[in-house]
Amino acid sequence: MRALPVTVLALCGLAATACGGTAGGQASANRPAAPAPAPVAGAQAAVVSSQPLKGKVVVIDPGHNGGNAKNPKAINRKVNVLTQWKACDTTGTSTNDGYSEAAFTWDVSQRLTKILKQRGATVVLTRSDNNSVGPCITERAAIGNKAKADAAISVHADGSAPANHGFHVIMPKKINGPVDPVVPESRELGVDVRDSLAKVTGLPYSTYIGVKALDFRNDLGGLNLSTVPKVFIECGNMRHAGDAARFKTPAFRQKIALGLADGLQIYLK
């Protein structure tokens, strides 16, 4: 039900004749004056409904970075992700005509940030541009932990065989490590993101990995080291002609951002 505008509620409270009473706000002989409505409560309700994520903290991790290829020594150094040692970061993949995963994830993350802020959330990004190096996967997890995020999401796109297509969500496994307490919550977040992204974008579930677009891994530092609910989203395969064409369209990247935002909101509410 739509709330009455504050101006209408104010009229009802200040002039009885405007809402069916007698002049001067006096009760008629046969009908007592109705109690004045509370316009402030109505105004507060409108503010709350327009910012459903007020008070929530979301960390967005745009995968890779546009400057990674310029400093292989920095991104190739090994870091401990608890289940193994891995490279600090990678360059990511690209479409066949050179649209990079780093550029795609940065754009989607910027759009997602704007939507979430409009809904009242506090948003923290793990990188501030698309021309620097890193940060390492361990640092990306640490940023979410330090922010005490209510939810964190790492945005990616895959680089698989050309026939493979569709999106999937990656969630953590228990590893007898810091992520263990938030594994159940991360799964809930992953399911909400999956359902919303499919609904908003029409993207199909991955044809080549996971079950119903859900995949669980214990080799990703961004998940293993997270103490807050976190998932990775692989929005599709950049080597697939259909997926790549969609990714290069600004309007479709906006759809992806909206789908992710809606999934996060469902989880956080």
C-alpha positions in Angstrom: 0.0 0.0 0.0 1.4 3.4 -1.0 1.9 5.8 2.0 0.1 9.2 1.8 2.4 12.1 1.0 3.5 14.0 4.0 1.8 17.1 2.7 -1.6 15.4 2.6 -1.1 14.0 6.1 -0.1 17.4 7.4 -3.3 18.9 5.9 -5.4 16.3 7.7 -3.8 17.2 11.0 -3.9 21.0 10.7 -7.3 21.7 9.0 -10.2 19.5 10.0 -12.3 20.8 7.1 -9.8 19.5 4.6 -10.4 15.9 5.9 -14.1 16.1 6.7 -14.2 17.9 10.1 -15.8 21.2 11.0 -14.3 24.6 10.7 -11.7 25.5 13.3 -11.0 21.9 14.0 -14.0 21.6 16.4 -16.0 18.3 16.7 -19.5 18.3 15.2 -22.5 17.7 17.5 -22.9 14.1 16.3 -19.3 13.1 15.6 -16.2 13.4 17.7 -13.0 14.7 16.1 -10.8 12.0 14.8 -7.3 11.7 16.3 -4.7 13.5 14.3 -2.5 11.3 12.1 1.2 11.0 12.7 3.0 12.4 9.6 6.4 12.0 11.0 6.0 8.2 11.2 4.9 8.1 7.6 7.9 10.2 6.5 10.3 7.9 8.3 8.7 4.8 6.8 9.3 6.3 3.3 12.9 6.9 4.0 13.5 3.4 5.4 11.8 1.7 2.4 13.9 3.7 0.0 17.2 2.6 1.7 16.7 -1.0 2.6 20.4 -1.7 3.0 21.1 1.2 5.4 23.6 0.1 8.1 24.9 -2.8 6.0 28.5 -3.1 4.8 29.3 -4.8 1.5 32.8 -5.4 0.2 33.1 -5.7 -3.6 36.2 -7.3 -5.0 36.7 -6.6 -8.8 38.8 -9.5 -10.0 42.4 -8.9 -11.1 43.7 -5.4 -12.2 44.5 -3.7 -15.5 48.1 -3.1 -14.5 48.9 -6.7 -13.5 50.6 -7.6 -16.8 53.1 -4.8 -16.4 54.6 -6.3 -13.2 54.8 -10.1 -13.4 57.3 -10.3 -10.6 54.8 -8.7 -8.2 51.8 -10.8 -9.1 53.7 -14.1 -9.5 55.1 -14.1 -6.0 53.7 -16.9 -3.9 51.3 -16.3 -1.0 49.9 -18.8 1.4 46.1 -19.5 1.0 46.2 -22.2 3.8 45.5 -25.2 1.5 48.4 -24.4 -0.8 50.7 -21.6 -2.0 49.4 -19.6 -5.0 50.4 -16.6 -7.1 49.6 -13.2 -5.5 47.2 -12.5 -8.4 46.9 -13.1 -12.1 46.1 -11.0 -15.2 42.8 -12.7 -15.7 41.4 -13.6 -19.1 39.8 -11.6 -22.0 37.4 -12.0 -24.9 38.9 -13.1 -28.2 39.1 -9.5 -29.4 40.9 -8.2 -26.2 38.2 -7.0 -23.8 39.9 -7.9 -20.6 38.4 -9.5 -17.5 39.9 -6.8 -15.4 38.1 -4.1 -17.3 34.8 -6.0 -17.2 35.0 -6.7 -13.5 35.9 -3.1 -12.8 33.0 -1.8 -14.8 30.4 -4.2 -13.2 31.8 -3.4 -9.8 31.4 0.3 -10.3 27.8 -0.1 -11.4 27.1 -2.5 -8.5 28.6 0.1 -6.0 26.3 2.8 -7.3 23.2 0.7 -6.9 24.1 -0.5 -3.4 24.9 3.0 -2.2 21.6 4.2 -3.5 20.0 1.5 -1.4 21.8 2.8 1.7 24.7 0.3 2.0 28.3 1.2 2.9 30.5 -0.2 0.1 34.2 -1.0 0.3 36.2 -1.9 -2.9 39.3 -3.9 -2.8 40.9 -1.8 -5.5 40.5 1.8 -6.5 41.3 1.8 -10.2 41.9 -0.5 -13.2 45.5 0.5 -14.0 47.4 -0.6 -10.9 48.9 -3.9 -9.7 47.1 -6.3 -7.3 46.3 -6.4 -4.5 47.2 -9.9 -3.7 44.4 -12.4 -3.1 45.3 -12.6 0.6 45.0 -8.8 0.9 41.6 -8.9 -0.8 40.3 -11.2 1.9 41.8 -9.1 4.6 40.0 -6.0 3.3 36.7 -7.7 3.7 37.6 -8.9 7.2 38.8 -5.5 8.3 35.6 -3.9 7.1 33.6 -6.5 9.1 31.4 -6.9 6.0 27.9 -8.2 6.2 28.6 -9.8 2.8 31.5 -9.8 0.3 31.5 -10.7 -3.4 34.4 -11.1 -5.8 33.4 -10.3 -9.4 35.0 -12.4 -12.2 34.4 -13.8 -15.7 35.8 -17.2 -16.8 38.2 -18.1 -19.7 37.1 -21.6 -20.7 36.8 -23.6 -24.0 34.8 -21.7 -26.6 31.8 -24.0 -26.5 31.3 -23.6 -22.7 29.0 -20.8 -21.5 26.8 -19.6 -18.7 27.5 -18.3 -15.2 28.3 -20.0 -11.9 28.9 -19.0 -8.2 31.8 -20.3 -6.2 31.5 -20.8 -2.5 34.0 -21.8 0.2 34.5 -25.2 1.8 35.5 -25.9 5.3 39.3 -26.2 5.6 39.8 -26.1 9.4 40.6 -22.4 8.9 39.1 -18.9 9.4 36.4 -19.4 6.7 34.8 -22.4 8.5 32.3 -20.4 10.6 30.9 -18.5 7.6 30.6 -21.4 5.2 26.8 -21.9 5.7 26.2 -18.2 5.4 28.3 -18.0 2.3 26.2 -20.8 0.7 23.0 -18.8 1.5 24.6 -15.8 -0.1 25.6 -17.8 -3.2 22.1 -19.2 -3.7 20.5 -15.8 -3.4 23.0 -14.3 -5.9 22.5 -17.2 -8.3 18.8 -17.0 -8.3 18.7 -13.2 -8.7 21.3 -13.0 -11.4 19.5 -15.7 -13.5 16.1 -13.8 -13.0 17.4 -10.4 -13.9 19.8 -11.2 -16.8 18.4 -14.4 -18.2 21.9 -15.8 -18.3 21.9 -19.6 -18.2 23.6 -21.7 -15.6 27.1 -22.8 -16.5 27.2 -25.8 -18.9 30.6 -26.9 -17.8 31.2 -26.5 -14.1 29.2 -26.8 -10.9 25.7 -28.2 -10.2 22.9 -25.8 -11.0 25.5 -23.0 -11.2 26.9 -23.8 -7.7 30.5 -24.7 -7.2 32.5 -25.3 -4.0 36.2 -24.8 -3.7 39.0 -24.8 -1.1 41.9 -23.4 -3.2 40.9 -19.7 -3.4 42.7 -17.4 -1.0 39.9 -14.8 -1.3 37.5 -17.4 0.2 39.8 -19.5 2.5 41.0 -16.4 4.4 37.6 -14.7 4.7 36.0 -14.4 8.1 32.9 -12.8 6.5 30.3 -14.4 4.2 31.8 -14.3 0.7 31.3 -15.7 -2.8 32.9 -15.5 -6.2 30.7 -14.9 -9.2 31.9 -16.1 -12.6 29.5 -14.1 -14.8 30.1 -16.3 -17.8 32.8 -17.4 -20.3 34.6 -14.6 -22.1 35.8 -17.1 -24.7 32.2 -17.9 -25.7 30.9 -15.7 -28.5 27.5 -15.2 -26.9 28.7 -14.5 -23.4 31.4 -12.2 -24.7 29.0 -10.2 -26.8 26.8 -9.6 -23.8 29.7 -8.6 -21.6 30.8 -5.9 -24.1 27.4 -4.2 -23.9 27.0 -1.5 -21.2 23.3 -2.2 -20.8 23.9 -5.8 -20.1 26.7 -5.0 -17.6 24.1 -2.9 -15.9 21.8 -5.9 -15.8 24.5 -8.0 -14.2 25.1 -5.3 -11.6 21.4 -5.1 -10.8 21.1 -8.9 -10.5 24.0 -9.0 -8.1 22.6 -6.1 -6.1 19.2 -7.8 -5.8 20.8 -11.0 -4.7 22.9 -9.3 -2.0 19.8 -7.4 -0.8 17.8 -10.6 -0.5 20.5 -12.2 1.5 21.1 -9.2 3.7 17.4 -8.7 4.5 
